Amino acid sequence: MPLKDWLAAMIVITAWGVNFVVIKWGLTEIPPLLLGALRFVCVAFPAVFFIKRPALPWKTVVGYAATICIGQFVFLFTALYVGMPAGLASLILQAQAFFTVLLAALFMGEQVLRHNVLGMSIAIGGLVLIGLGAQAGSVPVLGFSLTLLAAISWAAGNLVVKAAGKTDMVSLVVWGALIPPIPFFALSWMLEGPAAIQHSLANISYIGVLVVAYLALVATIVGYVLWGRLLSKHPVSKVAPLSLLVPVIGLISSAWFLDEHLALVQWLGALVVMVGLAVNVFGQGLLTRLARA
């Protein structure tokens, strides 16, 4: 890839990795469900007036919104709110790669290859180590479980996108964002309460405003626009593996900005999960080269 494309990739990876720290900052003054509502309001408006609706049936747009937008972020924001470390969340969320493979095999009849099984097995071992830390109290069990549910929701959304075929992802992201504010606001009203909503909106600081702007404009719109352009210009095999750097940035930025410290067993588990992700991404090419040798 030319230098400008490498720079674009690094911008996206950094934006997505730091995203977890930014969410933590936002949750200090905005409850999770209200934060989700504000995020998607700002993603949809005013962009929806300038971006053409995706050439997809509404059921596909609704399916995308229900899984990737609502399911993923209800679980993720709540997980971070109840104490899930931001850096660890950035890593565990990448389990969506394995859940996508499993769901595609179950519902779309896709074949699970040897390197997929090996990568998943390694990553499961890493998740078990992280889970041991949850049992020891250094990671909340509820937060750990909710982050896994967020990864499953993301994986389900990947299947919706895959079934839709080739489409303009920026258009889908913006128009899909029209739907989540309603259920997010409704859930916030029921679970967080009108008093909490009123207090948060009346007392939101410039930090809260910047957090919402970052989540909507930088992490969502800019991130997906640049990532989509990279995927359209270069082979997926060159672009997709770069996403493995997202949890690296997430772990580093969380340690730097939030002073998060993981137990040794969590760091070991994180390393094992990263190895599993790498095997899942690069394993087929490695097996092919070994077969030719």
N, C-alpha and C positions, 0 to 999 in steps of 0.2 A: 504494500500500500504506500502511496506517496505520503510525504510528511504531514500535509494538511489533514489527511484522513486519519493518520495516527493521532494527531492532536485532537481531532473530533472525537475519536474513540476514547482518549484519555479524559476528555471533558465529561463524556457521558458516564464513564465508569466512576470518576470522582464524584459527580453529582449524585449518582445512585448510591454510592457507598456512604457518603456523608448524609444522605437522606435520613438514615436511621437516627443519627444524632439530632438532626433538625426536628424530627418527630418528637423525640424526647423533650427537647426544649419547648415545643408547642404544647405538650401535654402538661407542662407545669402551670399553665393558665387556661387551657381549653380542654374540656373533657373529650375523650376519644371519639365518641359518635358525632358530636358537634364538629370536631376538627375534620372528620371525614366529610361531613356535609359541606362545610366551607371550602374544603379542597376541591370538590367536584363542581361546586357552583362556579368557582374561579377557573376551572378547566373549561367548562362549557361556555361561559359568557365572558367576553363577547365573541369568542372564537367561532361559535356556532353560526353567527351571522355572516361569516366570511369564508367558511369552509363548506364545500359541497357535501351533502349527505352521502354516506357510502352506498354503493350499488349492491345492497344486501337487503334481504327481507328483515322486517322489524324483529322477528323472533330471534334472528341471529344477533342483532344489536342488543336485545334484551338479555339473551343468554350470556353475551360477553359482559354486560354490565352486572348481571347477577353474580357472576363467578369472579372475574378479575377485579372488578371495581368494588362491589359490595362485599362479597364473601371474603376476599383476600384482606381488605382493609378494615373490616369490622373486627376480624380476628387479630390482625397484626397490631392495629392501634391499641386494642384492648390488652393484648399481650404486653406491649411496652408500658402501658399504663399501670398494670399490676406488678411490674418490676422485672420483666424480662430484659436482660442486658442488651443494649442496642447492637453491639458488635456480634454477639452470639446469634441474635435474631437475623442479622444480615446473612449469616452463614446457613442457619437452619432453613431459612426461606428458600435457599438454593436446592433443597430437597425436591422442589417442584420438578426438577429435571427427571428424577427417578419416578415420581408419581405420574408424570406425563407418559413415560414409557409404559408403566403398568396399566394406566387407564386406557391408553391407545390399544394395548393388547387385549384388554377386556371388552371394550366397546367398539373398536374399529378393526379388530382382527389383525393388528400389526404384529410382526414377529419380534420377539425379544431375543436379541443376539447374545453371544457369550460374553462379550465385553460389557454389555448392559448388566447382566446378572452379576458379573465380578465386581463392577463398579458399585452396584447397589449393595452387595454383600459387605464390601469394605465400608461404605458410608453408613450402613446400619450399625456396624460395629462402633463407628465414631459417635453416632447418635446415642447408642447405649452408654458409652462413656460419659457423654454430656448429661444423659438422664440420671446417671449415678450421682452426678453433682447436684441435680435437682432434688434427689432424695436426701442428699446431705444438707440441703437447705441453701446452698450457694446460688442456685437458680430456682425460681419458683416453678413448681410443677404445673400450675395453671398456665403460666406464661409460656412454658415450654410446649404444652399441649396445644394452646391456641396458635402458636407459631407454626406448628405442624399442620393444623387445620387451614391456616392461611396458605401454606405451600400446596395443600391439596386443592384449595379453591383456585389458585393460580394455574395448577395443572389442568383442572377441568376447563378453565378458560382457554388454555392452549388448544384443547381439543375443539372448542367452539370455533376458534380462529382457523385451525387446520381444516375443519369441515367446510368453512366458508370459502376456501380457496384463496387465490391471489386477490388482495384488496388493498386499498389505501389505508395503512394503519393509522396515520394521523387523523384521517377523517373518522375512522372507527373510534379512536380514543376520544375525540371531541364530542361526537354525537352520542357515544356510549355514556359520556359523563352527564348527559341530560337526565338520565334515569336515577342514579344513586342519591341525589340530594333529598328526594322525597322519603325513601325508606330510612335514610340516615337521620333526617330531622325527626321523623316519626319515632324511631327507636330512641333518639336522644330525649325527646319529650317524655316518653314513657319510662325510660330507665334512669336517665340523668336528672330529669325534672325540669319544669319551666323556670324555676328559680335559678338553677345552675346555668341554664341557657342565657337568661336575662343578665345574670351577674357577669358571665364570661364576655358577652358582647358589649356590655356597658363599661367593663373595666379592661378590655383588651389593650395591651401595650403595643408599642411599635415592634417589639420582638414577636408578639403574636401575629401581627400583620405581615411581617417579613417571613415568618414561618409558613403561613398560608400561601403567600406569593411564591415562595421557593418550591413548596410541594406541588403547586399547580403549574407554574410557568417553567421552572428550571427542571425539576425532577420528572415532570410528566410531559409537557409539550416539547420543550427543547430537547429533552432526553430522547423521546420517541422519534422526533423529526430527524435528529442526527443519526440515531441508530438505524432508522428505516432507510436513510440515504446510504449508509455504509453497507447494509445488506443488499441494496439494489445495485451497488457498484462492484462489490467483491463477493467471492464465494462464501457461502455460509460457514464452510469449514475454517475460513480464516478469521471471520468476524465473531462467530458465536463463542469460541473459547475465551475471548477476551473478557466475557462476563464473569469468568472465574476470579477476576481481580476485584470484583465488587465486594465480596466479603472480606478480602484483604484490606481494602480501604475502610470498610465498615469497622473492622476490629481495631485498626490503627487509629482512626479518627475517634472512636469511642474511648480508647485509652487516653488519647491526648486531650479531648475536649470534656469528657465526662468522668475522667479518672476511674474508668471501669477496670477492675482487676479480677481476672478469672483464676480459679483454682487450677493446679497443675493438670488434674484429670480433664478439665474443660479444654485447656490448650491442647492436650494430647488428642482429645476427641475431635476438636476443630481441625487439627492436622490430618487425622484419619479421614474425616469427611471430605476435606480438600483433595486428598489422594483418590478417594472414590469418585469424586466429580471429574477429576482429570482422566481417570480410567474410562469413565462413561463417555467423555468427549473425544479422547485421543485413542482409545483402545482399538477401534476397528482398523485405523491406519497402521498402528503398531503391529497388530496381528497379520495384516496384509504384507507388511515389509518382512516380518519374520518368516512367513510362508514362502516368500520369493527368495529368501536368503539360502 
